[in-house]
Amino acid sequence: MIDWLRLAESLITSPWLYGVLIAVSLLDSFLPLIPSEPVVIVAGVYAATDHTNIVLVIAATTLGAFLGDLVPYLAGRLLGARILKRLPPGSRRRAAHDWFARELDRRGGFILVTTRFIPVGRYLATLSTGLVGYPLRHYLLFTALATSSWSAYTALTGYLGGVMFRENTLLGIAVGVGLAFVVTGVIEAVRHVRGRRAAAPAPAGD
């Protein structure tokens, strides 16, 4: 199995690093075991010492993530009609399918952008979006926004760690990874609270 982090570190001063960033962010869009965030954070840390170009780091990561998010979506579109036939009207699974389709119509942009920052959530959201037949033009727009914001956040988190600890690269990497975990945890907590509030029954009228 490829050690993506070690490979990236060995290519820090090489243009091939940006190819690695494209590949790792693409594969991580549908293969959960590929560690894209640490690799991008490391590239961001080294940008603080001018070993990498932060703009190219963000651009390469965005391109890879965008192309990668198309894979589960297209797979869902191909399987959607076949799966829908197996969901009889009135069943719980059909109700869940229809509910998610309605939620996407109401706030598809919010769902795609926020789940991009949640490792497991991103896989489920992109595949499910394809399964329910979410319009491609809307998916491309919101996925471009989601992947660019995720890439900028991840790379700049590493860059911030590198700036704060310019003389200690390992500490800068550790701080960058720590910041990424904290922000991701906050996003997940906010999403959980919003979900509970949305599911809470409305108070009875007088």
C-alpha positions as CSV (number, residue, x, y, z in Angstrom):
1,M,0.0,0.0,0.0
2,I,1.3,3.5,-0.9
3,D,2.5,5.6,2.1
4,W,1.0,8.8,0.7
5,L,2.4,11.0,3.5
6,R,6.0,9.8,3.1
7,L,5.7,10.1,-0.7
8,A,4.5,13.7,-0.3
9,E,7.3,14.6,2.0
10,S,9.9,13.1,-0.3
11,L,8.6,15.3,-3.2
12,I,8.1,18.5,-1.2
13,T,10.5,20.5,-3.5
14,S,9.4,18.7,-6.7
15,P,6.6,19.7,-9.1
16,W,5.4,16.1,-8.8
17,L,4.1,16.9,-5.4
18,Y,1.1,18.6,-7.0
19,G,0.3,15.4,-8.9
20,V,0.4,13.5,-5.6
21,L,-2.1,16.0,-4.2
22,I,-4.4,15.6,-7.1
23,A,-4.2,11.8,-6.8
24,V,-4.7,11.5,-3.0
25,S,-7.6,14.0,-2.9
26,L,-9.2,12.2,-5.9
27,L,-9.0,8.8,-4.3
28,D,-10.0,10.0,-0.9
29,S,-13.3,11.1,-2.3
30,F,-14.5,7.5,-2.6
31,L,-11.9,5.4,-0.7
32,P,-12.0,6.1,3.0
33,L,-8.6,4.6,3.8
34,I,-6.7,7.2,1.7
35,P,-5.5,9.9,4.1
36,S,-5.8,13.1,2.0
37,E,-6.1,15.6,4.9
38,P,-2.7,14.9,6.5
39,V,-1.0,15.0,3.1
40,V,-2.6,18.4,2.2
41,I,-1.8,19.8,5.7
42,V,1.9,18.8,5.3
43,A,2.0,20.5,1.9
44,G,0.5,23.6,3.5
45,V,3.0,23.6,6.4
46,Y,5.9,23.5,3.9
47,A,4.4,26.5,2.0
48,A,5.1,28.6,5.1
49,T,8.8,28.0,4.4
50,D,8.5,28.5,0.6
51,H,9.1,24.9,-0.2
52,T,5.7,24.6,-1.8
53,N,3.3,27.1,-3.4
54,I,0.1,27.5,-1.3
55,V,-2.0,28.5,-4.3
56,L,-0.9,25.5,-6.3
57,V,-1.5,23.3,-3.3
58,I,-5.1,24.5,-3.0
59,A,-5.7,24.3,-6.7
60,A,-4.3,20.7,-7.1
61,T,-6.3,19.5,-4.1
62,T,-9.5,21.2,-5.3
63,L,-9.1,19.6,-8.8
64,G,-8.5,16.1,-7.3
65,A,-11.4,16.4,-4.8
66,F,-13.8,17.7,-7.5
67,L,-13.0,14.9,-9.9
68,G,-13.1,12.3,-7.1
69,D,-16.6,13.5,-6.0
70,L,-17.9,12.8,-9.4
71,V,-17.2,9.1,-9.1
72,P,-19.7,8.2,-6.3
73,Y,-22.3,10.6,-7.8
74,L,-22.1,9.0,-11.2
75,A,-22.2,5.5,-9.6
76,G,-25.3,6.5,-7.8
77,R,-26.9,7.8,-11.0
78,L,-26.2,4.5,-12.7
79,L,-27.6,2.4,-9.9
80,G,-30.5,4.8,-8.9
81,A,-33.2,3.5,-11.2
82,R,-32.4,-0.1,-10.4
83,I,-32.4,0.5,-6.6
84,L,-35.6,2.6,-6.8
85,K,-37.5,-0.4,-8.3
86,R,-36.6,-2.4,-5.2
87,L,-38.1,0.2,-2.9
88,P,-41.8,-0.4,-2.9
89,P,-44.0,2.7,-2.2
90,G,-44.9,2.8,1.5
91,S,-41.8,1.1,2.7
92,R,-39.4,2.7,5.2
93,R,-36.5,2.5,2.7
94,R,-38.7,4.3,0.1
95,A,-39.7,6.9,2.7
96,A,-36.0,7.5,3.5
97,H,-35.2,7.8,-0.2
98,D,-38.0,10.3,-0.8
99,W,-37.1,12.3,2.4
100,F,-33.5,12.7,1.3
101,A,-34.6,13.8,-2.2
102,R,-36.8,16.5,-0.7
103,E,-34.0,17.6,1.7
104,L,-31.7,18.0,-1.3
105,D,-34.3,20.1,-3.2
106,R,-34.5,22.4,-0.1
107,R,-30.9,22.7,0.9
108,G,-28.7,20.6,-1.4
109,G,-25.9,23.2,-1.3
110,F,-25.7,23.2,2.5
111,I,-25.6,19.4,2.7
112,L,-22.9,19.0,0.0
113,V,-20.7,21.7,1.5
114,T,-20.9,20.7,5.1
115,T,-20.6,17.0,4.6
116,R,-17.4,17.6,2.6
117,F,-15.7,18.4,5.9
118,I,-16.9,15.1,7.5
119,P,-14.8,12.1,6.3
120,V,-17.6,9.5,6.4
121,G,-20.3,12.1,5.6
122,R,-18.8,13.0,2.3
123,Y,-18.9,9.5,0.9
124,L,-22.6,8.9,2.0
125,A,-23.7,12.3,0.7
126,T,-22.1,12.1,-2.8
127,L,-23.3,8.6,-3.4
128,S,-26.8,9.3,-2.0
129,T,-27.1,12.4,-4.1
130,G,-26.6,10.4,-7.2
131,L,-29.0,7.6,-6.1
132,V,-31.9,10.1,-5.7
133,G,-31.1,11.7,-9.1
134,Y,-30.0,15.2,-7.9
135,P,-29.6,17.4,-11.0
136,L,-26.0,17.3,-12.4
137,R,-25.7,21.1,-12.9
138,H,-26.6,21.8,-9.3
139,Y,-24.3,19.0,-8.1
140,L,-21.3,20.4,-10.1
141,L,-21.9,23.9,-8.8
142,F,-22.2,22.9,-5.1
143,T,-19.4,20.3,-5.4
144,A,-17.1,23.0,-6.8
145,L,-17.9,25.2,-3.9
146,A,-17.5,22.4,-1.4
147,T,-14.2,21.1,-2.7
148,S,-12.6,24.5,-3.1
149,S,-13.6,25.6,0.4
150,W,-12.4,22.3,1.9
151,S,-9.1,22.4,0.0
152,A,-8.5,26.0,1.1
153,Y,-9.3,25.3,4.7
154,T,-7.2,22.1,4.9
155,A,-4.1,23.7,3.2
156,L,-4.4,27.0,5.1
157,T,-4.7,25.1,8.3
158,G,-1.3,23.5,7.6
159,Y,0.1,26.9,6.4
160,L,-1.0,28.5,9.7
161,G,0.8,25.8,11.7
162,G,3.9,26.3,9.6
163,V,3.8,30.1,10.1
164,M,3.4,29.7,13.9
165,F,6.2,27.1,14.2
166,R,8.5,28.0,11.3
167,E,11.5,26.6,13.1
168,N,9.9,23.3,14.0
169,T,8.2,21.7,11.1
170,L,7.0,18.6,13.0
171,L,5.3,20.8,15.6
172,G,3.8,22.8,12.8
173,I,2.4,19.6,11.2
174,A,1.0,18.5,14.6
175,V,-0.7,21.8,15.2
176,G,-2.1,21.8,11.6
177,V,-3.6,18.4,12.1
178,G,-4.9,19.3,15.5
179,L,-6.7,22.4,14.1
180,A,-8.2,20.4,11.4
181,F,-9.7,17.9,13.9
182,V,-11.0,20.7,16.1
183,V,-12.8,22.5,13.2
184,T,-14.2,19.2,11.8
185,G,-15.5,18.3,15.3
186,V,-17.2,21.7,15.6
187,I,-18.8,21.3,12.2
188,E,-20.1,17.9,13.1
189,A,-21.4,19.1,16.5
190,V,-23.3,22.0,14.8
191,R,-24.7,19.6,12.2
192,H,-25.8,17.3,15.0
193,V,-27.5,20.1,16.9
194,R,-29.3,21.3,13.8
195,G,-30.5,17.8,13.0
196,R,-31.9,17.4,16.5
197,R,-33.7,20.7,16.4
198,A,-35.2,19.9,13.0
199,A,-36.4,16.5,14.3
200,A,-37.9,18.0,17.4
201,P,-41.7,18.2,17.3
202,A,-43.2,21.6,17.1
203,P,-44.9,22.9,20.3
204,A,-48.7,22.5,20.4
205,G,-50.7,25.6,19.9
206,D,-53.0,27.0,22.5
